[in-house]
């Protein structure tokens, strides 16, 4: 064979390879977007270290940390990128502006949903565009369904606190599935300037079925419906699902709710005999953020695990439809300034010290602490020394709920507990107001001090009760997942997903 023919054969081979690749790469029919609110690298690493210890390994041994069973589903995905999180006017974004970036592909101001930063132009989300293109749409969140992140996929609001207006817009979407938490203000305004709709009535008028028992919701896996709102039976705080560590058996986990959503989106149809055009499903682990705000590492970790198991349900779906599915996982920002390491533990980790915490800070506040304060607050004198040390009842509930033994603590930790106990029991202590603000934020002083000491002893630190501005990793698997490689702005995620779903509109798209 002469050189010319060899060149022709090589060119033909290259063309065939590219043609084969083009044939394999196609628009995914089923698109999952998982958003861990408040989740960045520290939350991921802390969860994997805890999982390692819980599974009998050591959080200080690489051989244990790298074992498959000690890794999260998301961190085992083959594609990883990184996204910036700042909004139009703040290095530390909030969930409304971040959600709008993910959903609409625009930067906006803190607290604004589905609008520009002038609060004059409304934009469509990729969920709305997908729905208009014939796809089914589902929204799942562990917080209320009218909260900032889920709202970004169906509403426009100049203030995220207009939750009655947001819920009314939810009722008008026609989306196929909503599930997780409830509604924060379904029968009246949430705050001044909000609307005054009966959202339950609007949902019914628009053809939605509202379910709020475990059995009725789980039944949808075998008898799926379209236009359904699934609300967990027990809502712990602010119409949100309970923290995963507190979940009763009567509730669904985020994984179970995601599986119900998948069944409804995949098996049901908008009309009899309609073609399967695929679906877009957004799933938010919203209480990761709330736990991080409160600086409660174990509540954070259990909600991280719950969120990651929901990712696992999408991966199980992917294994059934590998050529038609895309899964993207990320966070909207980091919360709490969580650190893997602390000044008091240097280069050593003691994650076994976290194993004995039995409930979240919220559950403890509503139950053990509320009962204790009611019993012992009368005639409490904060001026007396050693109030905490002399309270056998308080030391016992700290040991039982958090695994912290007073006798194992150093003098500085005991001093912090004394000051916090005084502040919680009487609203007074020896600290200045600035010291108290730094030490406790807006949280119950004794409870946040207990979680701080427990976390620090395990080698986890916190710098904030708010959001921080660090970039956040993005994980992806499936069709067109390689688009999510690299370093890009959070608005790029919406634009990439719009391209992937072949929505044929350039973001942002005005309403």
N, C-alpha and C positions, 0 to 999 in steps of 0.2 A: 504494500500500500504506500503510495507516495505521500509526500508531506501535505499536499493540498487536501487529499482525501482524509488524512488523519485529522487535520484541522476541522474539516466539515463534520466528522464523526464526533469530535469533542464539543463543537458548538451545538450539535443536535442533542448530545447528552445533557449539556447544561440547560438547554431549553426544556427538555423533558423533565429535569429535576424541578425547575421553577414552575412548570405547568402542574406537576404533581403537588407541589407545595400550595399553589394557588387553589387547587381543587380541594385540598384538605382544609385550608383556612377558610372559614365562612362565618357569616354573621351568626352569633349565638342566639338561639331562640329563648333560652332561659337565663336570666341575669339576676344574680344575687348581689346585693350590696349590704355588707355588715359593718355597722358603725359602733365601735366601743366608745361611748361618751367618756371623756376624761382619760382615755387609754393611750399610753405611749410606751416606749421601750422599758421604763422602770416597772410598770405594772405587769408587762409580759414576763420580764426576768424574775420578778418577785413571785409570780404565780408558778413559774416552772421550778424555782428553787423550793417552794413550799410543796409542790407536787412530788418532787424528788424525795423530800424527807418523809412525806406521808406514805410514799411507796416503799419506805425502808432504806432509802439511800442517804447520801450525805450531800448537803448543799455546798460543801467545800471541795467536792471531788468531781473533776471534769468527767471522768468515766461514768459517774452516776447521772450527772446533769444531762449528758448527751444521749442517754438511753431513750429509745423511741417512746416508751410509756410515760416518760417524764417531760416530754415536749408537748406543746400545745398544737392543735390542728393547724392554726394559722401560721405558726412559725415553721412548719414543715412544708408549706406551699413552695413550689419551685421558683416563683417570681417574687422579687421584693424590690420596692422602690421607697421613696421618701418624699413627703410633701410638707410644704410650709403651712402654717396655720393662722398667721395674722390676718386681721380684717382690714377694712378700708382705712380705719383711723386708730387702730390699737394693735400693739405687738401681741398682747394677750387677748385672743378672741373670746367671744361667748358662743354658746351653742346655736343661737339664732343666726348670727352672721356666718358661722362656720357651716351650719346646715344649709343656708342659702347658697353658699359657695359650692357645696357638694351637689345641691339640687338644681340650681339655676345657672351656675357658671359665672357668677358675678361677685365682686367684693361689695360688701355693704357695711353699715354701721352696727355697732353692738346693739342687740335687742330688736333688730329689724328682721322681719321674715318675708322672703319673696318679693322684696322691693329694693330699689336702689338706695343709696345713702342720703338722697334728698327726700325720700319718702313720698315721691310723686309718681313713680313709674312701677307698675306691677309686672312681674315676670312669671312665665310658666316654668314648672319644674320638669325634669326629665321623666318623672312619673306621669305627669299630665300629658306630656308629649307621647310617651309610650302608650298610654291609654287611648289617646286620640288616633294612634296608629294601629289600634286593634289588639294590643296586648292587654292581658289581665294585669292588674296591679294589686299588690298587697303591702300593707304597712304594719309592722310589729314593733312594739316597744315595751320595755319593762317599766317605764314611767307612764304618765298619763298620755293618752293618744292625742291630746291637744297641746302637748309640751313642744318646746322649740324645735327639736330635731324632727319628729314625725310631721309637725306642722309645715316644715319647710318643703315638704313634698306635695302639699296640696293647697296651701293657704298663702295669702298675702296680708301682712299686718304691720303697721308702723310701730307697734309695741307688742312684744311677745306676751305681755300680760293681758292682752285682750283675748282671753281664752274662751269666752262664750262666742265671740265672733269667729274665732279660729275653728271651734267645734261645729258651728253652723256651716262654715265652708266645707268641713269634712263631710257633713251630711249631704252636701250637694255634689260631691265628686263623682259618684257612680262607681268608685273603685270597688273591687270585688271582695277585698278582705281587710279588716282592721282587727288587731288583736293585741292583748297584753294587759295594760293598765286600763283605768277608766277615763272619766272626763272630770276635769277640775271644777268646772262651773257650768253644768249643763242646763240650769234653769234660771240663770240670771247673770248679771255682769260680774266679772271677777274683780274688776277695779273700775275706778272712775274713767269714763270714756268708752267703756266696753258696751256691747249690745245686750239685749234682754230677750233672747230667744229661748224657747223650750226645745232644746236640741233633741231630746228623746222623741218629741212629736215630729220634728223635722226628719229624723232618721226613719221613723215609721212611714211617714208620708212619701218618702223617697224610696221605699221598698226594701229597707234594711231590716234584718232580723237581729235582735240583740240577745246574746246568750251569756249567762253568768254562773253556770255551774260546771264543774269538771266533767261530769258525764255527758252533758249536752254538747259541750265543746269538743271533747274527745270523739264523740260519735261522728263528727264531721270527717274524720279520717276515712270512714267507710261509706258515709252518705254525705258527700260534700255539697255545699251550697255556695251560690254566688251572692254578693251583697250581704255579708254577715259581719257583725261586730261582736267579738269575743272578749269578754272582760272577766278577769280572774275573780273568784268568789271573795277572797280576802285581800283588801287593799290596805297596806300598812300605813302609808303617809302620803298626803297630797295626791290621792287617787292613783298611787303607783303600786305595782306589785311589791311584795315584801322582798327584803334582801334575801338572796338565795340561801344563806345560812339559817334564816328564820322561816323558810317556806313550809307551810303545813301540807299534809298529803292531799288535802282537798283542792289545792291550787295546782296549776300547770307550771312547769318549768319553762324557761325561754326556749329550750330545745323542743319541748312538746308543742308549744304554741307555734313554733316555726314549722314543725311537721304537719300540724293541722293546716297552716297557711299553704304549704306546698300542695297538700291534698286538694284543697279547694281551688287553688289556681291551676293545677294540672288537670284535674278530673272533671270539674264542673265546667259549664259553658254559659256564655251570655244568652245564647238562644239555642234551641234544639238543632243539632246537626251543624253547628258553626265550626269552622276550621280552627285548629289549634295554632294560634299565632304566637304562642309563647307567653311569658310573663316577666314582670319586673317585681322583685321583692326586696324591700328595705327592712332590715332587722336592726334595731338599736338595743344595745346593752346600756340602758340609761343610768342605772343605779351604780355602775362602776364610778361614775362621776360623783354621785352623791356621797358614796363611801369615802372617796378621796378628799372631798371637801371637808369631811369630818375627821380626816386623818386616821381612819380605821383600816388597817392593813388587811385583817382577816375578812371583814365584810367586803373589801375590794377584791380580794383573791377569790372568794367563793362566787362573787358575781362575774369575775373574769372566767372562772371555770364554767359557769352556767352559760355565758356568752359563747365560749369556745365550743361547748357541746352543741349549741345551735349551729355554729359553723360546721360541725361534724355532720349534722343532718343534711346540710347542703352538699357536703362531700359525698355522702351516701347517694344522694340524687345524681350527682355528677357521674358516679360510677355506672349508673343506669343509662345516662345520656351524655357520654363524654364528648361527643362531637357537636353537641348543641348547648353546652352549658358554660357560663363564665361565673366565677366567684371572686369577689373583691372584698378585702377586709382591711379596715383602717380605724383610726380614731379621729375625733374632730379637734382635739387639743389634749394636752396633759393637764391633770388637776392635782393640786396639793404639793407640787415640787417634791414628789416621792424620790428618794434616793436609795440605791442599793449599797448600803454601807452607812456607818454612823461613827461620830468622833469617839464614842465610848467603846466601840468594838473593833476599830481599826480594820485589819484585813481578815477578820474572822466572822463567820456567820453562824447564828444559832436559831435556825428556823424551827427546830423542834420546840422552842419556847412558845410558838404560836399555836401549837396543836390543841392546847387546852382551852382556848377561847370558845365558848359555846353559843354565843349569840352576837348580833350586831349591836353597835352603840345605840341604835334606835330602839330595838327591842328591850335592851337593858333599861333605857330611859323610861319607856312606857310601862315597864313592869317592875323589875327588882328595885330600881332606883326610886320610882314614884312611890312604891309602898314604903320603902325605907324612909324617905323624906317626910311622908305623911305621919309616920310613926314617931320620928325622933326630932322633928323641927321645932316643936313647941319649947319655948324657953331656952333655945340653943344660944350659947354664949361664945362667940368667936374669939373673945379675948382670952379664954382659957387655953392653956397649952395642951398639946397632944390630944386634941379632940378625935382625930382619926385613929391614932394608936389606941386610945382608950375605948373605941367603939368596936367591940367584938363582932357585932352584927355587920358593920360595914366591911371589916376585914374579911369576914366569912363570905359575903356576897362577891367581893372582888376576887377571892380565891376560887369560888365555885364558877363564876361566869367568865373569868379571864385567865385563870390559872396563875395569878400573881400572888405570891406569898409575901406578906409584910416582912417576915424574918429574913427573906433573901435579898431585900433591897438595901442599897447604900443610903447614907445619911442625906445626901442631896435629893435622892428620889423620895425619901420619906418626907423631907421638908416640902417638896412640891405637892405631894398629896395632902399634907396638912393645910397648906394655903388654899388649894383647890376645894377641899372639903368645906372649909370655912366659907369660901365664896359661894359655893352651891347651896349650903344650908342657910346662910344668913344674908347673902349678897354683900358681905364685907370680909376683908382680910387685910394683911399688912402691906400688900402690894399697892403701887400706884396704879392709876387707871391705864396708863400706857403699858405697864407691865402686864396687867390683866388682859389687855387687848392683844398683845403679842402672844401670851401664853394660851389663851382660850378662844380667840376670835369671837364668834357669836354662839359658840357651843357651850354645853353644860360643863363648867370647869372641872368637876371631879371626873366626869366620864372621858373627856378628851385628854386629861392628864393620865388616866389609867392606860388608854390606848397608846399615848405617846411613850410611856415608860415601857410597856410591853413590846412595842415595835422597836424601840431603841435597843432593848436587850436582845432582840433578834437580829439586829443590824440593819434596820430600816429607819430612815429619817424623813422628815417633812419640813418644807420651808414656807408653805403657804396654806391658806384656807380657800384659795381661789385658783383660777387657771394660771398656767405658765405658758411661755411662748416658744417652747422647744418644737422642732420639727417632729413629725410622727411617721412611723413606718407604714407602708402599704404592702399588703400581701395579695397575691392573685394566683388563680389556677383555672385552666380551661381555655376555651376558644378565645383568641386575641388577647390572652393574658399578658403577653410580652409587651404590650403597649404601656403597661404599668411599671416597667423598669425605669430606673433613672430618678432624678431629683426634679420636682416640679411644684407648681403652686396648687393649693387645694382646689381652685377653680378648674384646674386641668382635669380633675377626676370627672366632673360633670361632662366636660367636653369630650373626654375619652369614651365615657359610657354612651353619650349621644351618638358618637361615631360608630361604636361597636354595635349598637342596636339599630343602626342604619335609619335614624330618625329623619334624615334629609333636611334638617334645619340647623342653622348655625346659631349656637348659643352666644349671648342670652336672647331669648325669644319673648317679646312683650305679649302680655295678655290682651 
